[in-house]
Amino acid sequence: MSVVLDSSATLAWIYLAENCLAWSLTKGAWVPGIWRLDVAKVLEMGVRRGRTDADFRDAALGDLAALPIQVDPDTDRQAWSATIRLATTRALTLYDAACLELARRRGLPLATLDKELREAAVAEGVLLLGL
C-alpha cells in the first residue's frame, strides 16, 4: 500500500535516517503538488543557515528523485474547495491541509511528524503511519 508523505516526515528521514526513507517507500508514496518546492525550500534554508552544505542538499534531492514518489496531479484542483475547507475546519496551513486532503481522497495513510496535522488526520478518520 502507498502512503501520503508530507515534508516533515520526508525531512526527518533525510536528516535522521536517510536509509529509512528508501526502505519505507518500497510500495511508493503520494505527495501534494507543492511537495518538491517545500522539501527543496527546507534543504536550501539549511544550506543558507550553515546547518548543512550544498553537497548534502543535492545528494538528498537526488536520493528523493530516485524513489517511487508520485506527485498528485489534482492538488491544485482541490485547493479552493476540499483543501481550503480542511484548512479552515482543522486550523491547518494550506500545505498541511493539502496532505490531509490527498490522504483522505486516495484512502491512504498519512506520514507526518506534525502534531496538528496528526490530530486533524485522526479527527478526519485518516490512518497515520507510525513514525
MIROGU-803362 format. One record per residue (C-alpha): residue in one letter; x, y, z; residue number from 1. Coordinates in Angstrom, 1 decimal, always signed. Example, Ala and Ser with C-alpha at 12.3 -4.5 7.8 and 13.67 -1.06 7.14 Angstrom:
<pts>
<pt A; <+12.3; -4.5; +7.8>; 1>
<pt S; <+13.7; -1.1; +7.1>; 2>
</pts>
This chain:
<pts>
<pt M; <+0.0; +0.0; +0.0>; 1>
<pt S; <+1.2; +3.5; -0.8>; 2>
<pt V; <+1.3; +6.3; +1.7>; 3>
<pt V; <+0.8; +10.1; +1.6>; 4>
<pt L; <+4.1; +11.7; +2.6>; 5>
<pt D; <+4.4; +15.2; +4.0>; 6>
<pt S; <+7.6; +17.2; +4.0>; 7>
<pt S; <+8.1; +16.9; +7.8>; 8>
<pt A; <+8.3; +13.1; +7.6>; 9>
<pt T; <+10.5; +13.4; +4.5>; 10>
<pt L; <+12.9; +15.8; +6.0>; 11>
<pt A; <+13.1; +13.9; +9.3>; 12>
<pt W; <+14.0; +10.8; +7.3>; 13>
<pt I; <+16.6; +12.7; +5.4>; 14>
<pt Y; <+18.3; +14.3; +8.4>; 15>
<pt L; <+17.9; +11.5; +10.9>; 16>
<pt A; <+17.8; +8.2; +9.0>; 17>
<pt E; <+18.5; +8.5; +5.3>; 18>
<pt N; <+18.1; +4.8; +4.5>; 19>
<pt C; <+14.8; +4.6; +6.4>; 20>
<pt L; <+13.0; +6.6; +3.7>; 21>
<pt A; <+14.1; +4.3; +0.9>; 22>
<pt W; <+13.1; +1.2; +2.9>; 23>
<pt S; <+9.8; +2.7; +3.9>; 24>
<pt L; <+8.8; +3.6; +0.4>; 25>
<pt T; <+9.1; +0.3; -1.3>; 26>
<pt K; <+5.4; +0.5; -2.2>; 27>
<pt G; <+5.5; +4.1; -3.2>; 28>
<pt A; <+4.2; +7.3; -1.9>; 29>
<pt W; <+1.9; +10.2; -3.0>; 30>
<pt V; <+2.7; +13.9; -2.3>; 31>
<pt P; <+0.8; +17.1; -3.0>; 32>
<pt G; <+1.8; +19.2; -6.0>; 33>
<pt I; <+3.9; +21.7; -3.9>; 34>
<pt W; <+5.9; +19.0; -2.1>; 35>
<pt R; <+9.1; +19.3; -4.2>; 36>
<pt L; <+9.2; +23.0; -3.6>; 37>
<pt D; <+8.6; +22.6; +0.2>; 38>
<pt V; <+11.3; +20.0; +0.6>; 39>
<pt A; <+13.8; +21.9; -1.5>; 40>
<pt K; <+13.0; +25.1; +0.4>; 41>
<pt V; <+13.8; +23.5; +3.8>; 42>
<pt L; <+17.0; +21.9; +2.4>; 43>
<pt E; <+18.1; +25.2; +0.9>; 44>
<pt M; <+17.5; +27.0; +4.1>; 45>
<pt G; <+19.7; +24.5; +5.9>; 46>
<pt V; <+22.5; +25.4; +3.5>; 47>
<pt R; <+21.9; +29.2; +3.9>; 48>
<pt R; <+21.9; +28.9; +7.7>; 49>
<pt G; <+25.1; +26.7; +7.7>; 50>
<pt R; <+23.4; +23.6; +9.1>; 51>
<pt T; <+24.3; +21.5; +6.0>; 52>
<pt D; <+26.2; +22.1; +2.8>; 53>
<pt A; <+25.1; +22.1; -0.9>; 54>
<pt D; <+26.5; +18.7; -1.4>; 55>
<pt F; <+24.2; +17.3; +1.3>; 56>
<pt R; <+21.3; +19.1; -0.2>; 57>
<pt D; <+22.0; +17.9; -3.7>; 58>
<pt A; <+22.5; +14.3; -2.6>; 59>
<pt A; <+19.3; +14.3; -0.6>; 60>
<pt L; <+17.3; +15.7; -3.5>; 61>
<pt G; <+19.0; +13.1; -5.8>; 62>
<pt D; <+18.0; +10.3; -3.4>; 63>
<pt L; <+14.4; +11.5; -3.2>; 64>
<pt A; <+14.2; +11.8; -7.0>; 65>
<pt A; <+15.1; +8.1; -7.3>; 66>
<pt L; <+12.3; +7.0; -5.0>; 67>
<pt P; <+8.8; +5.9; -6.2>; 68>
<pt I; <+7.1; +9.1; -5.2>; 69>
<pt Q; <+4.0; +10.2; -7.2>; 70>
<pt V; <+3.1; +13.9; -7.4>; 71>
<pt D; <-0.7; +14.3; -7.2>; 72>
<pt P; <-2.0; +16.0; -10.4>; 73>
<pt D; <-5.1; +17.2; -8.6>; 74>
<pt T; <-3.7; +19.1; -5.7>; 75>
<pt D; <-4.4; +22.5; -7.4>; 76>
<pt R; <-8.0; +21.5; -8.3>; 77>
<pt Q; <-8.8; +20.7; -4.7>; 78>
<pt A; <-7.1; +23.9; -3.3>; 79>
<pt W; <-10.2; +26.2; -3.5>; 80>
<pt S; <-12.7; +23.5; -2.3>; 81>
<pt A; <-11.8; +20.5; -0.1>; 82>
<pt T; <-8.4; +21.8; +0.9>; 83>
<pt I; <-9.5; +25.2; +2.0>; 84>
<pt R; <-12.4; +23.7; +3.9>; 85>
<pt L; <-10.0; +21.3; +5.7>; 86>
<pt A; <-7.6; +24.2; +6.5>; 87>
<pt T; <-10.4; +26.3; +7.9>; 88>
<pt T; <-12.1; +23.4; +9.8>; 89>
<pt R; <-9.0; +22.0; +11.3>; 90>
<pt A; <-6.9; +25.2; +11.6>; 91>
<pt L; <-4.2; +23.9; +9.3>; 92>
<pt T; <-1.8; +25.5; +6.9>; 93>
<pt L; <-2.9; +25.0; +3.3>; 94>
<pt Y; <+0.1; +22.8; +2.7>; 95>
<pt D; <-0.8; +20.5; +5.6>; 96>
<pt A; <-4.5; +20.6; +4.5>; 97>
<pt A; <-3.4; +19.5; +1.0>; 98>
<pt C; <-1.6; +16.5; +2.5>; 99>
<pt L; <-4.7; +15.6; +4.6>; 100>
<pt E; <-7.0; +16.1; +1.6>; 101>
<pt L; <-4.8; +13.9; -0.6>; 102>
<pt A; <-4.7; +11.1; +2.0>; 103>
<pt R; <-8.4; +11.3; +2.5>; 104>
<pt R; <-9.2; +11.4; -1.2>; 105>
<pt R; <-6.9; +8.4; -2.0>; 106>
<pt G; <-7.8; +6.4; +1.1>; 107>
<pt L; <-4.1; +6.2; +2.1>; 108>
<pt P; <-2.3; +6.5; +5.5>; 109>
<pt L; <-0.5; +9.8; +6.2>; 110>
<pt A; <+3.1; +10.0; +7.2>; 111>
<pt T; <+3.8; +13.2; +9.2>; 112>
<pt L; <+5.5; +14.3; +12.3>; 113>
<pt D; <+3.4; +17.5; +12.5>; 114>
<pt K; <+1.3; +17.4; +15.7>; 115>
<pt E; <-1.6; +19.5; +14.4>; 116>
<pt L; <-1.7; +17.5; +11.2>; 117>
<pt R; <-1.7; +14.2; +13.0>; 118>
<pt E; <-4.6; +15.4; +15.3>; 119>
<pt A; <-6.5; +16.6; +12.2>; 120>
<pt A; <-6.0; +13.3; +10.5>; 121>
<pt V; <-7.4; +11.4; +13.4>; 122>
<pt A; <-10.4; +13.7; +13.5>; 123>
<pt E; <-10.9; +13.1; +9.8>; 124>
<pt G; <-10.6; +9.4; +10.1>; 125>
<pt V; <-7.4; +9.2; +8.1>; 126>
<pt L; <-4.9; +6.5; +9.2>; 127>
<pt L; <-1.5; +7.6; +10.4>; 128>
<pt L; <+1.8; +5.8; +9.5>; 129>
<pt G; <+3.6; +5.1; +12.8>; 130>
<pt L; <+6.6; +7.3; +13.0>; 131>
</pts>
